[in-house]
Amino acid sequence: MIFNKKKPTLVSIGDIAIDAFVRIKEASEVCSLNSNTCQLCLSFASKIPYEFDETVPAVGNSANASVAGAKLGFTSSLITHIGKDRNGKDCISALKKAGVNTSHIYSHKESRTNYHYVLWYGPERTILVKHEEFPYHLPKIKKPDWMYLSSMGANSKEYHEAIESYLLKNKEIRLAFQPGTYQIKFGVEFLKNIYARTEIFICNVEEAELITESQTKDIRILSEKLYTLGPKIVVITDGPKGSYSYDGKNVLFIEAYPQEPAYERTGAGDSYASTFMAAIAYGETIPNAMKWASVNSMNVCKFVGAQKGLLTIPEIKVYLDKAPADWTTKII
């Protein structure tokens, strides 16, 4: 593994939330034979028993990335907005405990901190989300080595324009972009300069289809279409099936790290994305970055919530050292 002498700096930008997990036992899945879409079904107008609940503060794509960055040795900061309420204070407290700089978290007395309900059935979850509307603004920040951009609310278009302007003026900052729901809805034309400015672009297969407006799950086609938007490295995750990367030449594939069945998968994609970025930041090759990311994603799935299972670099190395000899990247 390669390490820089200087501790790299990371600024993550995106919304933050509280996740309230409800472990459901009496439910069923209904899946379409013609697609990969499934529905979580509960008896209508009934009282549904649940096993237990657990509340996890300070989560969200960018918040998870900021915590992962801190665990992986970055000087990590988060730019986000919260309500001036108990939930907001809990988020700040959790981030500070995780080693994240919270000096650019802004509290608004007229707003509530985002609060999501996670209906957890088996290893998967269905999340009820509500993005509060915040008066987004980009503060003056010390120029980081890396910026991690992800999910924000529907009213963030002007905010994205400010971020775009900042990145165009500071071309030495390396950008990792993991688009959220509204960033995908904004469309590639609106965010074309951010796509063009991106070094590492990460999404899952379904998101890749939406972004490229494709009717195919062919990874090479999806990767090539995303690559033409400007990113230097395209990464597409496919849950427990594994992940892919494309650098303009080769499409690489790696299976998920061998493990027992997942306990709960929330945050697996975020841990993959942020760990891949960290490995590249430390000078690792793309194949090794995929291995780092797969290990951290696997471990997150052992716990409730997106952050409890995040690993340090020495802990990742332990898993890499004991990985099966045939667990490696393949050119497809």
C-alpha positions in Angstrom: 0.0 0.0 0.0 1.2 3.5 -0.8 0.9 6.4 1.6 1.6 10.1 1.1 3.6 11.8 3.8 1.0 14.6 4.0 -2.3 13.8 5.5 -4.8 14.3 2.6 -7.7 16.7 3.1 -11.3 16.0 2.2 -14.4 18.2 2.1 -17.7 16.4 1.6 -20.8 18.3 0.5 -24.3 17.0 0.8 -27.4 16.6 3.0 -27.4 14.9 6.4 -30.1 13.0 8.2 -31.2 10.8 11.0 -32.1 7.2 10.1 -34.7 5.6 12.2 -34.5 1.8 11.6 -37.6 -0.4 12.1 -36.8 -4.1 11.9 -39.9 -5.7 10.3 -40.7 -9.4 10.5 -44.1 -9.9 9.1 -43.9 -8.7 5.5 -43.3 -10.2 2.0 -41.5 -9.3 -1.2 -43.2 -9.2 -4.6 -40.9 -9.1 -7.5 -41.6 -8.6 -11.2 -40.6 -11.5 -13.5 -39.7 -9.0 -16.2 -37.4 -6.7 -14.2 -35.4 -6.5 -11.1 -37.9 -4.3 -9.3 -39.4 -5.7 -6.1 -42.0 -4.4 -3.7 -42.2 -4.6 0.1 -45.7 -5.7 1.0 -47.4 -5.2 4.4 -51.0 -6.0 5.2 -53.1 -2.9 4.6 -55.0 -1.3 7.5 -53.4 -3.7 10.0 -51.2 -3.5 13.0 -47.8 -4.8 11.9 -45.5 -6.0 14.7 -41.8 -5.1 14.5 -38.8 -6.7 16.2 -36.9 -3.6 17.4 -36.0 -0.1 16.3 -32.7 1.8 16.3 -31.9 5.5 15.5 -28.7 6.4 13.8 -27.6 10.0 13.6 -25.4 11.9 11.1 -26.0 9.8 8.0 -26.5 10.5 4.3 -24.1 9.9 1.4 -21.8 12.8 2.1 -21.9 12.4 5.9 -21.0 8.8 5.5 -18.2 9.7 3.2 -16.9 12.2 5.7 -16.8 9.6 8.5 -15.2 7.0 6.2 -12.6 9.6 5.2 -11.8 10.3 8.9 -11.5 6.5 9.6 -9.2 6.2 6.5 -6.7 8.9 7.7 -8.0 12.0 5.9 -8.4 15.4 7.6 -12.2 15.3 6.9 -14.8 18.1 6.9 -18.5 18.2 6.1 -20.4 21.1 4.6 -24.1 20.6 5.3 -27.3 22.2 6.7 -29.4 21.0 9.6 -32.3 22.2 11.7 -31.6 24.0 15.0 -33.1 21.1 16.9 -32.2 18.1 19.1 -31.6 15.9 16.0 -29.2 18.5 14.6 -27.3 18.6 17.8 -27.1 14.8 17.8 -25.7 14.8 14.3 -23.0 17.3 15.2 -22.1 15.3 18.3 -21.8 12.1 16.3 -19.6 13.6 13.6 -17.3 15.2 16.2 -17.0 11.8 17.9 -16.1 10.3 14.5 -13.3 12.9 14.0 -15.1 15.0 11.3 -14.6 18.8 11.3 -18.1 20.3 11.8 -17.2 24.0 11.5 -19.2 24.3 8.2 -22.4 22.7 9.4 -25.1 25.4 9.5 -28.1 25.3 11.8 -31.4 26.9 10.8 -34.0 27.6 13.5 -36.8 27.7 10.9 -35.9 24.2 9.6 -36.0 20.7 10.9 -33.1 18.2 10.5 -33.8 15.6 7.9 -35.4 12.5 9.4 -35.8 9.3 7.5 -37.6 6.1 8.3 -35.9 2.9 7.3 -38.2 -0.1 6.9 -35.8 -3.0 7.3 -36.8 -6.4 6.1 -34.2 -9.2 5.6 -30.9 -7.7 4.6 -32.6 -4.9 2.5 -34.4 -1.7 3.4 -36.9 0.7 2.0 -36.3 4.2 3.1 -39.0 6.9 3.6 -37.2 10.2 2.9 -38.0 13.8 3.3 -35.6 16.5 2.2 -36.1 19.8 4.1 -35.5 22.9 2.1 -32.4 24.7 3.4 -30.9 28.0 2.3 -27.9 26.4 0.8 -24.6 28.4 0.4 -21.0 27.5 -0.2 -18.8 29.0 2.6 -15.2 30.1 2.2 -13.1 27.0 2.9 -9.5 26.1 2.9 -8.8 24.4 -0.4 -8.9 20.6 0.0 -7.1 17.9 -1.9 -10.4 16.1 -2.5 -14.1 17.1 -2.7 -16.8 14.6 -2.4 -20.2 15.7 -3.8 -23.4 13.8 -3.3 -27.1 14.0 -2.4 -29.0 17.2 -1.8 -32.5 18.5 -1.9 -34.7 19.7 -4.8 -34.0 23.4 -4.2 -30.2 23.0 -4.6 -29.7 24.1 -8.2 -28.2 27.4 -7.4 -26.0 25.7 -4.9 -24.7 23.4 -7.5 -23.9 26.3 -9.8 -21.8 27.8 -6.9 -20.0 24.5 -6.4 -19.4 24.3 -10.2 -17.9 27.8 -10.2 -15.7 27.0 -7.3 -14.3 23.8 -8.9 -13.7 25.5 -12.2 -11.6 28.2 -10.4 -9.7 25.5 -8.4 -8.7 23.0 -10.9 -6.2 21.2 -8.7 -9.0 19.9 -6.4 -9.9 16.3 -7.2 -13.6 15.6 -7.3 -15.5 12.4 -6.5 -19.2 12.6 -7.5 -21.8 10.1 -6.2 -25.1 11.6 -7.5 -28.2 11.5 -5.3 -31.8 11.3 -6.4 -32.3 15.0 -7.2 -28.9 15.3 -8.9 -29.9 12.6 -11.2 -33.3 14.3 -11.8 -31.5 17.6 -12.6 -30.1 15.8 -15.7 -26.6 15.6 -17.2 -27.1 18.8 -19.2 -27.6 21.0 -16.1 -24.6 19.3 -14.3 -22.4 18.8 -17.4 -19.6 21.0 -16.0 -19.5 19.0 -12.8 -19.5 15.7 -14.7 -16.7 17.0 -16.9 -14.8 18.1 -13.7 -15.1 14.7 -12.0 -12.2 12.4 -11.4 -14.1 9.5 -9.9 -17.8 9.0 -10.7 -19.7 6.3 -8.8 -23.3 5.1 -9.0 -25.2 1.8 -9.0 -26.5 0.0 -12.1 -30.0 1.3 -11.8 -28.7 4.9 -11.4 -26.5 4.4 -14.5 -29.5 3.5 -16.5 -31.4 6.6 -15.4 -28.5 9.0 -15.9 -27.7 7.7 -19.4 -31.4 7.2 -20.3 -30.5 3.7 -21.4 -32.7 0.6 -21.6 -29.8 -1.8 -21.1 -27.9 -3.2 -18.2 -24.9 -3.9 -20.3 -22.0 -2.6 -18.1 -19.7 -1.7 -21.0 -22.4 0.4 -22.7 -23.3 2.1 -19.5 -19.7 2.7 -18.5 -18.8 4.2 -21.9 -21.8 6.5 -21.9 -20.9 7.8 -18.4 -17.2 8.1 -19.4 -18.2 10.4 -22.3 -19.7 12.8 -19.8 -16.1 13.6 -18.5 -15.2 11.5 -15.5 -11.7 10.0 -15.6 -12.8 6.8 -13.7 -16.3 5.4 -13.8 -17.4 3.0 -11.1 -20.7 1.1 -11.2 -21.8 -1.0 -8.2 -24.2 -3.9 -8.4 -24.9 -4.7 -4.7 -24.0 -8.2 -3.6 -23.2 -9.2 -7.2 -20.0 -7.1 -7.2 -18.7 -3.9 -8.9 -17.2 -2.6 -12.1 -14.8 0.2 -13.1 -13.9 1.8 -16.4 -10.9 4.1 -17.2 -11.6 4.6 -20.9 -9.8 1.3 -21.8 -10.7 -1.6 -19.6 -13.9 -2.6 -17.8 -12.8 -4.4 -14.6 -15.1 -6.5 -12.5 -14.7 -7.8 -8.9 -17.1 -10.0 -7.0 -18.3 -8.8 -3.6 -15.8 -9.8 -0.8 -16.7 -13.3 0.3 -18.8 -13.1 3.5 -21.7 -14.5 5.4 -25.1 -13.2 4.3 -25.5 -9.4 4.9 -27.3 -8.3 8.1 -28.3 -4.8 6.8 -27.1 -3.1 3.6 -27.7 0.6 4.3 -24.6 2.6 3.4 -22.8 -0.2 1.5 -22.6 1.9 -1.6 -21.4 5.0 0.3 -18.6 3.0 2.0 -17.6 1.6 -1.4 -17.5 5.0 -3.1 -15.6 6.8 -0.3 -13.1 4.0 0.2 -12.5 3.7 -3.6 -11.7 7.5 -3.6 -9.5 7.1 -0.5 -7.4 4.4 -2.1 -6.9 6.4 -5.3 -6.0 9.4 -3.2 -3.3 7.3 -1.5 -1.9 6.3 -4.9 -3.4 2.8 -5.2 -4.2 1.3 -8.5 -7.8 0.9 -9.7 -7.8 -2.9 -9.0 -6.6 -2.3 -5.5 -9.0 0.5 -4.9 -11.8 -1.9 -5.9 -10.5 -4.4 -3.3 -10.3 -1.8 -0.5 -13.8 -0.6 -1.3 -15.3 -4.1 -1.5 -13.9 -4.9 1.9 -15.2 -1.8 3.6 -18.6 -2.3 2.0 -18.8 -5.9 3.1 -18.0 -4.9 6.7 -20.6 -2.1 6.8 -23.3 -4.8 6.0 -22.5 -6.6 9.3 -24.1 -3.8 11.3 -27.1 -1.5 11.6 -26.6 1.8 9.8 -24.0 3.1 7.4 -21.1 3.9 9.7 -20.7 1.4 12.5 -18.8 -1.1 10.3 -16.4 1.4 8.6 -12.8 0.2 8.8 -9.4 1.8 9.1 -6.7 1.0 6.6 -4.9 -1.5 8.8 -8.2 -3.3 9.4 -8.9 -3.4 5.6 -5.4 -4.9 5.1 -6.3 -7.7 7.5 -9.2 -8.7 5.2 -7.1 -8.3 2.1 -4.3 -10.6 3.5 -6.8 -13.4 4.2 -8.8 -13.0 1.0 -9.1 -16.1 -1.2 -6.4 -16.3 -3.9 -9.1 -16.2 -6.7 -10.7 -13.1 -5.3 -9.4 -10.5 -7.7 -10.3 -8.1 -10.5 -11.0 -9.4 -14.0 -11.1 -7.7 -17.3 -14.5 -8.3 -19.0 
